[in-house]
Amino acid sequence: MQAVLITGVGKGIGKALAQKFLQEGFFVIGTFLTGRPEPQESLKDFSLDLSSSASIASCVQAITNFGRTLDVLVNCAGVLLDEDEVATVPEKLRQTLEVNLVGVVDFTERLIPLMKEGGHIVNISSTAGSLALTGEHASHFEGRYPAYKISKAALNMYTATLAKRLAPAVTVSSVHPGWVKTDMGGQDADLTPEQAAEGIYGVAMSRPATGGFWFAGQRVPW
Ligand SMILES: NC(=O)c1ccc[n+]([C@@H]2O[C@H](COP(=O)([O-])OP(=O)(O)OC[C@H]3O[C@@H](n4cnc5c(N)ncnc54)[C@H](OP(=O)(O)O)[C@@H]3O)[C@@H](O)[C@H]2O)c1
């Protein structure tokens, strides 16, 4: 049975993605911060706060002790703290980077020994972090959420550098999930979490060229 580790399976995209992988016959290891997922066969959950190095260390230790190696790691958990502000507020930036960047890097680096040969690390990013697309977003997004955008741009560089380092053993990708109806995306968004999960699952299983940025099977410009 293949195994996937997904962060943030208590709600939103991570929850839908866990269901998708379960339907596809995977064993799912999930993490939660405040919203623990309902118990299910083939799902084991662990508490994780990506803003705390102590929590990351103890979570990875518990997962290691659990004894499964990983076919897929999806770094899905993330925060958007800007609250629509155009100004870059340093404290929001610090908090955002701790979770969306430093926490993801710390967590991933500690898990690399558990990745199987031929495995795939998927970092859930956003077109909001694309330098190439800056200025081309719909008006609702223009100029807003700077801390969030900075965090995803930096996460994309982690994808690119890690991909070089782990090739050819492990594939590393950034994936944009689409604009999704979640607490973060709001209810006006285009996609349901289940639709987003289909797209992410498709990229995760297609094992594309390493070091890419993907949405719906297409490359996204960095
Ligand atoms: N929704 C969109 O339109 C959209 C678009 C582009 C990219 N994304 C990205 O997709 C991913 C999932 O977003 P979403 O829309 O599903 O958001 P969401 O509904 O707000 O869910 C966020 C998830 O992150 C977890 N989380 C938050 N802070 C955490 C922390 N400090 N440590 C560990 N886990 C933490 C939450 O855990 P608890 O519930 O347990 O507290 C929750 O599972 C994020 O990386 C986001 O940036 C979303």
Ligand as a Chemical Component Dictionary entry (heavy atoms), coordinates in Angstrom:
data_LIG
# 
_chem_comp.id                   LIG 
_chem_comp.type                 NON-POLYMER 
_chem_comp.pdbx_formal_charge   0 
_chem_comp.three_letter_code    LIG 
# 
loop_
_chem_comp_atom.comp_id 
_chem_comp_atom.atom_id 
_chem_comp_atom.alt_atom_id 
_chem_comp_atom.type_symbol 
_chem_comp_atom.charge 
_chem_comp_atom.model_Cartn_x 
_chem_comp_atom.model_Cartn_y 
_chem_comp_atom.model_Cartn_z 
_chem_comp_atom.pdbx_ordinal 
LIG N1  N1  N 0  -7.909 28.408 -1.213 1  
LIG C1  C1  C 0  -7.283 28.931 -2.270 2  
LIG O1  O1  O 0  -7.895 29.575 -3.140 3  
LIG C2  C2  C 0  -5.802 28.725 -2.449 4  
LIG C3  C3  C 0  -5.196 29.247 -3.601 5  
LIG C4  C4  C 0  -3.834 29.058 -3.805 6  
LIG C5  C5  C 0  -3.106 28.339 -2.862 7  
LIG N2  N2  N 1  -3.704 27.861 -1.737 8  
LIG C6  C6  C 0  -2.882 27.119 -0.778 9  
LIG O2  O2  O 0  -3.489 25.861 -0.507 10 
LIG C7  C7  C 0  -3.118 25.416 0.811  11 
LIG C8  C8  C 0  -4.370 25.037 1.589  12 
LIG O3  O3  O 0  -5.191 26.189 1.690  13 
LIG P1  P1  P 0  -6.750 26.119 2.076  14 
LIG O4  O4  O 0  -7.440 27.006 1.130  15 
LIG O5  O5  O -1 -7.194 24.714 2.248  16 
LIG O6  O6  O 0  -6.708 26.885 3.488  17 
LIG P2  P2  P 0  -7.537 26.680 4.833  18 
LIG O7  O7  O 0  -8.877 26.103 4.559  19 
LIG O8  O8  O 0  -7.403 27.965 5.556  20 
LIG O9  O9  O 0  -6.701 25.536 5.599  21 
LIG C9  C9  C 0  -5.416 25.829 6.065  22 
LIG C10 C10 C 0  -4.820 24.552 6.632  23 
LIG O10 O10 O 0  -3.515 24.878 7.134  24 
LIG C11 C11 C 0  -3.405 24.397 8.473  25 
LIG N3  N3  N 0  -2.544 25.282 9.229  26 
LIG C12 C12 C 0  -2.667 26.624 9.403  27 
LIG N4  N4  N 0  -1.689 27.099 10.192 28 
LIG C13 C13 C 0  -0.917 26.026 10.509 29 
LIG C14 C14 C 0  0.238  25.865 11.306 30 
LIG N5  N5  N 0  0.813  26.893 11.961 31 
LIG N6  N6  N 0  0.765  24.625 11.436 32 
LIG C15 C15 C 0  0.208  23.569 10.810 33 
LIG N7  N7  N 0  -0.906 23.653 10.049 34 
LIG C16 C16 C 0  -1.458 24.864 9.909  35 
LIG C17 C17 C 0  -4.818 24.388 9.024  36 
LIG O11 O11 O 0  -4.872 23.475 10.107 37 
LIG P3  P3  P 0  -6.065 23.437 11.207 38 
LIG O12 O12 O 0  -7.355 23.510 10.460 39 
LIG O13 O13 O 0  -5.856 22.133 11.893 40 
LIG O14 O14 O 0  -5.896 24.607 12.115 41 
LIG C18 C18 C 0  -5.617 23.956 7.793  42 
LIG O15 O15 O 0  -5.620 22.545 7.690  43 
LIG C19 C19 C 0  -2.336 26.584 1.439  44 
LIG O16 O16 O 0  -0.957 26.334 1.322  45 
LIG C20 C20 C 0  -2.734 27.765 0.568  46 
LIG O17 O17 O 0  -1.745 28.780 0.564  47 
LIG C21 C21 C 0  -5.037 28.035 -1.514 48 
# 
loop_
_chem_comp_bond.comp_id 
_chem_comp_bond.atom_id_1 
_chem_comp_bond.atom_id_2 
_chem_comp_bond.value_order 
_chem_comp_bond.pdbx_ordinal 
LIG N1  C1  SING 1  
LIG C1  O1  DOUB 2  
LIG C1  C2  SING 3  
LIG C2  C3  SING 4  
LIG C2  C21 DOUB 5  
LIG C3  C4  DOUB 6  
LIG C4  C5  SING 7  
LIG C5  N2  DOUB 8  
LIG N2  C6  SING 9  
LIG N2  C21 SING 10 
LIG C6  O2  SING 11 
LIG C6  C20 SING 12 
LIG O2  C7  SING 13 
LIG C7  C8  SING 14 
LIG C7  C19 SING 15 
LIG C8  O3  SING 16 
LIG O3  P1  SING 17 
LIG P1  O4  DOUB 18 
LIG P1  O5  SING 19 
LIG P1  O6  SING 20 
LIG O6  P2  SING 21 
LIG P2  O7  DOUB 22 
LIG P2  O8  SING 23 
LIG P2  O9  SING 24 
LIG O9  C9  SING 25 
LIG C9  C10 SING 26 
LIG C10 O10 SING 27 
LIG C10 C18 SING 28 
LIG O10 C11 SING 29 
LIG C11 N3  SING 30 
LIG C11 C17 SING 31 
LIG N3  C12 SING 32 
LIG N3  C16 SING 33 
LIG C12 N4  DOUB 34 
LIG N4  C13 SING 35 
LIG C13 C14 SING 36 
LIG C13 C16 DOUB 37 
LIG C14 N5  SING 38 
LIG C14 N6  DOUB 39 
LIG N6  C15 SING 40 
LIG C15 N7  DOUB 41 
LIG N7  C16 SING 42 
LIG C17 O11 SING 43 
LIG C17 C18 SING 44 
LIG O11 P3  SING 45 
LIG P3  O12 DOUB 46 
LIG P3  O13 SING 47 
LIG P3  O14 SING 48 
LIG C18 O15 SING 49 
LIG C19 O16 SING 50 
LIG C19 C20 SING 51 
LIG C20 O17 SING 52 
# 
